[in-house]
Amino acid sequence: MSLFSGQGKIFIAQRNTDGTPKAFRYLGKTANGAKIEPKVDKIKRKESETGQRLTSLSLVTGKEVMLNFEIEEFSKENYALAFWSESAVIAAGTVTNEPSPTGLVDGDYFRLAKADISSLSITDSAGAPVTLVAGTDYEISNAKLGMIKLLNAGTFVQPFQSSYSNAQSYNIPLYSDIPGNYWLRFEGLNMANSGEAVLVELYNVQLDPATGWTLKGEDVATLPMAGEVLYDDTKESDTVLGTSGRIVTLS
């Protein structure tokens, strides 16, 4: 008798038009509990002659396979996967006279458009601009994320103008892309059978956006992912691969 207790790595690839996978990417650490959930839809009928209302017909009308896993590694690529996006580089550079919101008062915060800032200089919008003094008129609340706190609005003419340098960062705009379907590959080990290798390949996976992301909490956060394994019509005649996915074992 062979039992199963799985460990392993999940890889993902975009699909070519012919159904073959492009380059695979390792998702990084994923939580225990990754699973596939086969399901069949049925029409059932009850007989109406014996008084027992026994099932007289059970007709399978559809088959589906659902997929669930949780990503533990928060890379820019995984953020993009989880929130239907593409990560883009924000190049290092300089920004000149970026305006703040108007109507700021003492104690207000305002954001800068770029992250990881340095060499900040803030002036007002007077005809002869006046330079604000760091530590007196403003303070950098968060240099890595570009947040400024106004300490003294005084008689400065708003909006304030910020000039600074920024380091390279990455931008992942939420839901800015409609992703295609993926080829998913699980390279597993059956720890209940001496670490025997087990391969699961799913050829046409449609992933939903992440079902949640705990921004603040006591536990280590994950990106819970769910999706559906679809029929792959490029493999109709392939008896080895099948039309949805396959399992490969060595014994």
Secondary structure by P-SEA (a helix, b strand, c coil): cbbbbbbbbbbbbbbcccccccccccccccccccbbbbbbbbbbbbbcccccccccbbbbcccbbbbbbbbccccaaaaaaaccbbbbbbcccccccccccccccccbbbbcccccccbbbbbcccccbbbbbccccccccccccbbbbbcccccccccbbbbbccccccccccccccccbbbbbbbcccccccccbbbbbbcbbbbcccccccccccccccbbbbbbbcccccccccccccccccccccc
